[in-house]
């Protein structure tokens, strides 16, 4: 019912609803290089990519990857599934683990 409501509202404003596969590994993919962190557990909220050393907050990287996958489905972007995919370089690359502030973890 919620998806029907979203679809209706988007169509009314000229938008389109794109559904991403429920098994798409959105929180396990590095949004910078596309590396898949297979060992990610549900209790890990922050992880660092083994390939490019970018530190990710799980919910933020999932949101970025879902948006990118939705754009790929629409034909507007690149897929993160392929091993040969290289996305634009991240501006936030860091080998130092950062602790998120309360504001960064709060969803608005």
Secondary structure, 3 states (H helix, E strand, C coil): CHHHHHHHHHHHCCCCCCCCCCCCCCCCECCCCCCECCCCCCCCCEEECCCCCCEEEHHHHHHHHHHHHHHHHHCCCCCCCCCCCCCCCCCCCCCCCCCCCHHHHCCC
